[in-house]
């Protein structure tokens, strides 16, 4: 890993350079140049004149494309596939120019070199059903209208680190060690002293005594970024085992499942090593799973956690139901058969039902029938028996256990790529939902009829939204400590 991250072809090396902060009325070019020098040094700067950038609608992405050094083909490919969409989402989120530049430079210098080759190679990715190694997401604040001067979105994305030449998945521990180092983090990554404790305990639980350089057989690793409008980001980590043959499955139930798998790991053995308060909410989850018929039990396929102090961390347990896609099925799994309740759960269920009825007009909550897949096979990775991939159907949930909390916080991920006809339909359904709950587009961005579709079309302009489904991968609704949250998950369809 060290040899890879020292390769200047993929990872520009940092050179400390002192530079004065830009004046308050500095031009876009001056601010972007300042951030490049502050993060990477003057050697990472190419000369560009202001007159070269005097076009209508010039963006931070456009300026960086002009001032950063010429990019190798692999990096340029991902810069245009991922960087362009991410840049547009930052602009829509109303991040300041300086913050936009910080995040784009970080992605250019520390992420693009971990996204694999320009051509599709290696064993394939499972972040998205189309095989793209990255999935972006945003949360629109659920108040009536974002306030002027504030960020209008929470931005995140997760990606599966791949070797830039072979496309082979890379092991998580050295990636995280690099990203949290001064050289790898570039002053953008924020991680407290104890921020790696839970992830180290989880890695030891999943792969004890694993000291090799290769990712353990039957598992995959993703890293996520939560981008703060202040200009720093925090890390999330994801450990996937369910869809990676041969698979070491995770287990919630009290009894051994009657399936043929090489190694089942009972999650209750991990919890005391993370935080003792996780045990009580986990028992609520286990009780529900124990009482399900074996054929209806979800696959427990992924664990996720934040890289924060242990006393404020959370463990997210991802479960994929392979059967049952009606409203009743969704509500049952979301509430653990009615075991979860209270104002925040009730409010989230109410919002979920509104969204469900707009997304699935032929399978509404009143009809209570199965949702029928509409996914175009051309938008899915070809299936091979020895290759991992996400399931096409079913429903995805996570159950969040928070240190110091006694309840379970659920979230449902509706795979709209599978069950909705195209991305324009998804945008319109989301807008109808927002109309019903009283959320409008931001004053400084798109608003009025069609605002959701215009935002997505601006960020993902590689094809028309009504051509197919697939840009939207999932739409989720989750119950939070206070209120509810809707998140849109998006794929740049890198290799389609």
C-alpha positions, 0 to 999 in steps of 0.5 A: 500500500505504501508503494502505491500511495507514493506513486505520483502517477496516482497520488500527488505528493504534498509539498508544504507551502505558505500562502496568504489567505485570499482577500474577501473579494477574490475571484473564483480563480484566485480562491481555487489557486489558493486552495490548491497551493495550501493543500498540495503546494505550488508544484501542483499548480498549472498556469491559467489566466482569468480570461480563459475562464470568462465563460457563463456558468464557470464552476470550481470544477472547470477552474480546477480542470484548468489549473491542476497538472495534466492528469493520467488517463485513468485519473482523468477518466474518473475525474470526469465521471465522479468529479463532475457530478460531485462538483455539481452536487456541492454547488447545489448544496451551496458550499462556499467556493473554498470548501468546494475546492477543498473537497474536489482537490481531496477527491482528485489527490486521494480518491481517484487513484483508488477507483480502479482502471478506466476500463472495467477490470478485476472481480467487479464492485458491489457498491452499486448494481451496475458495478460502479465503484462509488455511490453518492448521496444527499439529504435534503433538510426536511424543514420547509425551505433551506435557510439562505446562507446555509448548506442546502444538503448533507453530502456523502459518498462511499466507494470501494477502494480498487487498485488503479491498474488491476482493479483488485479490491484493496484491504481496508486497514491500510487505506484508513491508516493512509487517509487519517495520516497527515499526508493522506488526509491533507488536513481535510479528514477529521478523525479523533484519537479513538476514532479507529477503535471500533473499526479495529475491533470489528476487523478483528472480529471478522478476520481474526489474526489477519495480517496479510496485505490482501482483502480477506476472502469472502469479504469486501470493504467500502469507505464513506465520507461525510462532507461538512460545510465547514470544509472537513470530512469524517469517515465511515467504514463498511464491511460486506460479507453476504454477497461475496462468495465464499462468504463468512455470513453474519448471524443475529438469531440465537440458533444456528441457521439451517444453511450451508455456509463455511463460517457464521459469526454471531454478532452478539460476540462483537458488541461487548468489544464495541460498547456494552450499551449496544446489547439491549437494543440488539436483543430487540432485533434478535427477538424479531429475527428469532420469531421469523420463519427461516425462509423469510429471514433477511441476509445479514450482509454488512456492518457499518460504523463511523470513525468517531469517539466510541461513546458517540459511535453507532453500529449499523447492521444491514439486512436484505430481505429476499422475499416480500416486497409489499407495503405490509412487508416493508412496514413489518421489517421497518418496525420489527413487527411492531416492536419499535414504536414511539413518535419518531418511529410513527412519524417515519412510517407515515412519511415512508407510506407517502413516499411508497405510494408515489413510488409505486402507484401500482402497489400502494399501501391500500392495494398491499401487493408485491412491487414488480421489478422493472430493471433493464438487464443492460443496467446490471453487471453480468452474473457469474457464479464466482463473482460478488454482486448485489441482489437485484430484488428484495428490500434493504434495511439497516438497524442502527444501534447507538452507544448509550441508547436503548432503542433500535433506529431503522432505515429502509432502502427502497431499490428504485433502480429495480422497481421504478421505470426510469430516473425521471419517474423517481425524481417526480415521485420524490418531488410529489413527496416533498410537496405533500410534506411541505418541503420546497427547493432552495431559494438560491437553487432550483425551485418550482415545478420540476426542481428535483429533476433539474438538480439531478439532471445537472449533476448526472448529465451523461444521459437523459433521466427518462432513458432508464433507471439506474442513476438513483440506486436507492431512496431511503427513509430512516427514523432518527433520534428526532424526526425522520430523514430521506436520502437519495443514493446516486450512481455516476454509472461509471462503466455504462 
